């Protein structure tokens, strides 16, 4: 396909490689990030994930080796051969990633007669992964390689031996391990080897494919239906550094408003003013902290965006004002589909300004979603994003606190959008085939930028569909899960892989969206879910309501216990958000992120870390009252009993219905807050520090929790140190905000 390397030319930090058949480019982005680019369809990268020039000045050498060209940075060695075969080594010469030299050879294929028989019996056979892709790359797979990331895919933590597709999809069926795609396309993965680690970001928005050794145990491959071969090899001394380097490239989660880390209650079916007033009163009556109530599609007038149903909600402004007085923020759903209706201002404005996607013949494309016949805003156009963002004034003027983008894969009721529907890519004509996977990303960007311009506050935006880099604009949830124990189990590796993929503000609907939960399932879900950054209970119309007081006193008491736990830990979670903004490290983390050399955690699906200091081992099996917990190296303390445990071994621990096993790392200084029903109920709360035995240090961050003044220095940063005695050293690293009225120290 490429032939021999005939010539090469260095232009600043790019090496233009002239092969017999075509040209390729290697760009040194940083000393640990190298871009591999083949301009099959365009000379420009057309990235939606990467904004701005990420190239840093790097000193590197380029020399001829034995049959190859050798590029050497401070951290990486890249050997480039004929046929554009590339191998990557660390600076010590340890091979990290090698191109596979052979042909793709599936170890198992169904013949045509077997396929026909299976189809006759009703089996849905998808053989898409068994052929060569128009654009593809094949890499050698070693025996003990583990693979993580790729966003919100179903199944286990380690993706080796599985195949996936990136094509944002709204699939209402209960999600199973065999699902190849869901709502998000995050084409980044981390390969952990016996003696090294690296990441690859395949920046291609067309439908793409990833086969991590399922086809053949000797290689993995990734490819797409169209576009350029455009991937970034991302090095690092360990997994955290790989995540940091990837998020340097694609962006990091900005600091959210503090209330967004509180508890959220939602249901498709809360459909009247009376319902919301009763809901708010019930939360305060039952003393369950709550910061946000979500308004699903029933608040709209015939499901028309930027409208409010005046029959069910006679005075939305007064309702939201009254909820605010009780400490509740309103979060309203917003779909992209605009109803086709004469004299409907949003529809008419979009038509007049040519803001909607079109068929190839130039007519505005019409499909159907909740309002019936609907058209799709072309969010790839900056003008459309600005127009949409300005219309968010409808919500900000009413007192809405945040926007929840849904149905933005984009979903459609009259069959999928054809690939040739005409969209825009920043002024360039494009197609649905290219823009589908970034439709939700661009919609989230429109909402974030519009909300920031209108309010000056940190926007709270949720999205169902997104792409790499969407973390700069939005929170995500894992979509329409079900009230199933299997979905509670799946939520752990799913959120861990999202975090490793740069998308850190995440959550799965507590209790399950579809089907009916049980008291036990809801209880175990709140115990696990109280550590998810997006802490929301949400369920579907036609299913059992999931307000905790409907399930009896025992369930209510346990539910309250874990919501209160979350609120007590809000200073810790807020610190993790600050760390994420600075480093890209997620709030919820698989144990392998910090203990990659421990083979016991490489396939650990039922535990996770909240930051580095808390280890959570939820009960995810029906009826279980004990569970086996693996603790990594070091000394750990039971959060509830303070019992000491030694790491690098398994322990069987008690886990009655009201107990989620939680362990605290020795030397931890854990910041906490006093009890409150919502963020801001106590105007100036004290800071509580739980100091655990052992030596350790901890940085704590404090600001107003609302706007961007901290970026101009309006914040405090503290450094706490403990030497293992009852002596805590406090140092102020930065002073730019009012101090705590009191710091209470508890020695555990």
Secondary structure, DSSP 4 states (H G I P E B T S, - for coil): ---SEEEEEEETTEEEEEESS-EEEEEEEETTEEEEEE-SS-SS---SS--S--------EEEE-SSSEEEE-SSEEEEE-GGG-EEEEETT--EEEEB--S----S----HHHHHHHHHTT-----GGGS--SEEEEEE--TT-EEEESSS-SS-S--TT-EEEE------SPP-TT----SEE--EEEEEETTEEEEEEE---S-EEEESSSS-TTEEEEEESSS-EEEEEE--SSHHHHHHHHHHHH--PPPPPGGGGSEEE--TT--SHHHHHHHHHHHHHTT----EEEE-GGGSBTTBTT---TTT-TTHHHHHHHHHHTT-EEEEEEESEEE--TT-HHHHHHHHHT-B-B-TTSSBP-EEETTEEEEEB-TTSHHHHHHHHHHTHHHHHHT--EEEEESTTT--SSSPPPTT-EEEETTEEEEHHHHGGGHHHHHHHHHHHHHHHHHSBPP-EEESSEETTGGGT-EEE--S-BS-HHHHHHHHHHHHHHHHTT--SEE--BT-SBS---HHHHHHHHHHHTTSSSEEE---TTS----GGGG-HHHHHHHHHHHHHHHHTHHHHHHHHHHHHHH---SEE-GGGT-TT-GGGTT--S-EEETTTEEEE---STT-SEEEEEE-SSEEEETTT--EEESSEEEEEE--TT--EEEEETT-EEEEE---SSTTSSTTPPEEEEE-SSEEEEEEEE--SSBSGGGGT--EEEEEEEESSS-EEEEEEE--SPPPS-EEEEE-
